[in-house]
Amino acid sequence: MVVPAPRDPDLTRDILTRWLADPARLPGARITDLKTPEFTGFSSEIFMLDVEHDGGAEALAVRVAPLHYQVFPEPRFAEQYRLMRILDDQTDIPVPPVRWYEPDPGPLGAAFLVMRRIDGRVPPDAPPYHTGGWVTEIEPSERAAMWWSGLDIVARLHKIDADALDLGFLDQPHWGKLGLEQRLGYYEHYMNWAYPGPKPTATRALAWLKEHRPDEPNDPVLLWGDARIGNMIFAPGGTPRAALDWETATFGQAEEDLAWYVFLDRHHSEGLEVPPLEGFPPAAETIARYEELAGRPMRHMGWYEVLSAFKFTVIMSRISQAMIEWGWLEPDSDFPYNNNCSRLTDVILEGL
């Protein structure tokens, strides 16, 4: 399954060859292989390149800013690049090293960044890793290693001194005061922008979140925004080699990232009506382990679970709208508001 209007691979190879061969980059560059991963193009396009040049050979990944369709109201592509450079240069958070950033849309129609390609495997979303793919084939001990080592990255991220790294550019004050006011303001806008039809579950969840909004007693920390094992590249044995997709990074309470980490796994099992794979621990164990790593109790995790469910329901409505516009779904399909995530969200709300 690919997005509409896929790029001509030969033309793309020629464009990237000329760009890479610039004397300031890789003189004599020759792309010996170019691949587009399956299911690319929703958030941004990705190309995998093998490149030979006068100085040797490199394996690279090219990520292009949203061109065909925006999943998020604000792509924040340049901010993602800045954050990845800072994390790579000044922290121990493993991210793919960014070689170059091209803000000019001339070559590929949109800005793009070029990263070193990291070897390893990513737990798939298609099919979700509890239902199929390589994660179902490994030992439970390796799944557990992936889960706990991924959680460790999240905890380390939350301990970063954002002020010392000058990460203020991630703040989005036009959506409200930093923290939950800003998050709810952004996602309320996103909900109404994502899909023009009915959205009963998302509307209900947002009303509940506003009515029961908790206090925020701890200083805001850097949040990944999409903290999950499906955004990590793993080596054999379960060691993370890189953390991916920083386009929704923001500031807030650590509970928000932790709840997302747990909820996405719940969605990929219970949300799809399949039992979780052996090796992935229950949510209570994950929260308890994170509390040990953070050195403080996690507060209002039920509220943050609803926030996670609400956010993913909104994202699913936007992806579904894309499917309608591209002809994959009928225009009157109820999938934008009646899908695995919305039904799981309804279950969570009914249990409150």
N, C-alpha and C positions, 0 to 999 in steps of 0.2 A: 504494500500500500504506500503510495507516494502522493505528495501534494500536487495540485494541478500545475501545469506549465513547468515541468521539471527542466532543469538546465541541460543544454547540450553538453555532454561530457567532453567532447573534443574542443569545443570553444572554451569551456571552463579551464581545461588543461592549458590551452594556449595563453589565456589571460593570466593565469597564475604563474605560468612559466616565465612570462615577460616580467611580471611583478617581482617574483623571487630573484630573478637574474640581475636585478639592479646591483651595481657595484657595492652599494652600502649594505646589501643583504647577503645573497649567495651567488656570487659571480659564477657564471657557467651553469646555472641551475637547469636540470633536466628532470621532469617528473616522470618517473618510471612506472608509477601506478597511482590511480586516483579512484577512490571508492566513496559512495554515499551510503551511510548506514541505513538499514530499513527503518521505517517509521520516523524519518526525519522531516523537518519543515514546519512543525507546529509552532514551537517557540523560536527556533532559528535553524538555519541550514548548517550542516556539518559535512566537511569533506576530509577524508583521510588520504594523506599523500605520502608516497615514498619518493624522496628527492636525492638525486646525485648532483654534485657540484664540484667545482675545482678544488675545494678543500676536503671532500669526502662524501659522506652520505648522511641523510637525516630522515627520521620518521616524524611527520608533522600532522597536526589537525588544524583545519581552518573553520572558524565559526563565523557565520554571516549574520548580521543584525536582521531582525524580522523584515521580510520583504513581501511575501505573498499574503501573510495574515498575522495580525497581532493577537497573541493570546492574552497579553497584559495591556492595560490602557497606556502605560508608559514603559517602553522597552528598557530604558536605563542602561543601554549597551556600553556607553563610555564609562559609566560608573562601575559597571561590572569589571571592565578592563582595569580600571584604577585599583579596585579592591584586590583583584587577583595578583596584580604586580606587588602590592604592599604585603599581602599574605605570603607570597613566595619569597620576597626579599627580606622580610623583617620578622617572620613568625615561624613556628614549627608546624603550622597547618599545611598538610600536603596538597598543593594545587598544581595543575599542569603549568610549567614555566611558560610565560608568554614571551615569545620572541619579538613580535612586532604587532602594532596596531595601525590600521589604515582607516582614518576617518572619512576619507574621500569616497563617495559612493560611485565614482566614475568606473572603476574596474569591474565591480560585481553588482552594481545597482544599489548597494548599501554598504555601510561600514563593515569591516571585518577584522578579526584578530587571528593571529597565527601562533599556535602553541606547539610545544614538543608533545608528541604522542606518547602516552603512557601505556605500556603493556599491561594486560590484565583483563578481568571480566567484570561486567556491570550486571547486577541483578535486574532482570528485565521487567518492564511494565506490560509488554505485549509478547507473550502472555504474562500476566502478573506472576511473580516468582513463586508464589505458593501453589500455582496451578500447572506450571510447565516450565521447561527450560533447564539450564544447567544447575540451578540451585536445588532442584528436586533430585538431582543425581549425586550430590556430594553427601558426605557423612554428617550426621547431626552435630558432631563436635566442630566441624568446620563452619556450619551455619551459626553456631553459638559464638565462635571466634569472630566471625564477621560482625555479628550484632554488637558484641561488647566492645570490640575495637572501634567500631563506628561510633558508638556512644561516647567513647573516650575522646574522639575528635571533637564531638559536639561540646563536651565539657571543657576541653582545652580552649576552644574558640571563645566560650563565654568568659574566660578569664583574661582575655586580651585587653590591654589598656587602650581603648579606642581613642582617647584624647591624645595619648602619646604618639599614636600613629596618624593623627590628623584625619580621622575618618568622618568628620562632620558632614562631608558632602553626601553621605547616605541619608541624612535627615530629610524629611519631606514635610516641612511645616505647613504647606498649603493644604494638607489633609487634616491638620489639627495639631494639638500639642503632642510632643514626642511621647510615645507609649500607646496605650490602648485607645485613647481618643483618636490618634492618628491612624491606627490600624483599622478601627471601625469606620472612620471616615473614608479611608481609601477603599475598603471592600464594599461599603454601601454604594459608592460611585461605580466600582467595578461591577457589582451585581446588576445595576441598571444599564450599564454600558454593554455588558456581555451578551445579552439576549433580550429581544424585545417582547417576548411572549410571557406567559404566566410563570411565576417562580414561587409557588406556595411554600415549599420547604425552606428555601433560602430566606424568604421574608419572615417566616415564623422564627427561624433560628436567630436572625438579626434582632428581632424584637426581644427575644429572650435574653440575648447577650447584653443589650442595652439596659434592660430592666435589672439584671443581676450582675452588672459589671463590678468586679472586685477592686479593692485598692491595690496600689503598686508600691509596696514598702521598700523594695530594693532598688539600688541604682540601676538604670538601664545598661544592658550589655549588648555587644554586637551579636545580632541574630543572623544565622545563615538564611532563614526564610524558607528553605526547602531541604531541611535536614532529614535525610533518610538514606537507607543503604542503597536504594536505587539510584542515588547520585554519587556513588563511590565506585572507584575501580579497585578491585581486589586481586591480590596475588594468590596463588595456590596456598591453601592453609588458612586463609581468612584475614590476611593483613591488608589494610587499606593502603593503596599506593597514591591515590589522588581523590580529592573531593571536588565535585563538579557543580555547575549551574548556580551561580551567585547573583542572578538577576533580581531576586527578591530580597536581598540582604537589607537589614534595617536595624533598628534598636528597640529594645523592649525587655521584658522579663524573660529569664531563661525558661520558664514554664512553657512559653509559646513554642519554642523550638522542640522541647522535649515532648510536648503533646503531639506535635506534628509527626515526630519520629515514630511515636507509638501508634497514632491514628492511621497513618498510611499503611503500616503493616496490618492493622486490623482490617482496613478496607480490602487489602489484597487477599485476605482469608475469609473472615466472617462476612464482609461485604459481598463476596462472590459465592457465599454459601459453600465454602470448602473448609475443612479443618486446617489449622496451622501446621506447617511442617515441624517435625520433631527437631529440637535444637533452638528454635526461637522461643524466648521466655515469655511468660505472661507480663502484662503491663505493670502489675504491682511490683514484680521483681526488677523491672527496668527502672521504674521510678525510685525504688529503694537504692539501687546501685548508683543512679545519678545523684541522689542526695549525698551519698558517701563521697562521690567525686567533687561535688560542689561545696560540701561542707555546710549545707543548710537544708532545711526541709523545703519541699515543694508545696506550694500553696494553691488552692483552688483548681486542682487539676481537672475536676469535672467541668468547670467553666471553660478551661482552655481546650478540653476535648471538643466541646461544642463549637468553639472558635475554629478549631481545625476542620471539623466537619463542614461548617459553614463556608470556610474558604475553599475547600476542595469542591463543594457543591457549586460554587460560583465558577470555579475554573472549568468544571465539567460542562456547565451550561455554555461557556464560551467555546469550548472545543466542539460541542454538539452543534452550535450555530455554524461553525466552520463546515462541519459535515453536511449541513443543510445547504449552505451556499455552494459547496462543491458537488452537490448531487449525490452524496453518499447516503443521505436520509431524505425522506419526503418532507416537503415544507410544513405539513401539519403533524409531523412526528412529535410525540410527547417525550422523547428521549432527553431533551435539554433539561427537563424538570422531573423526569421519572426514570432514574437510572440507578446503578448499584450504589453510588455515593449518596444520592438523595434518599434512597430507601434506608440505608444505614443511618443517616442523619435523623430520619423520622424515628427509628428505633431508639436512638440515643435521647431524643427529645421526649419521647413517650416515657422513658424511664426516669425522668427527672422528678 
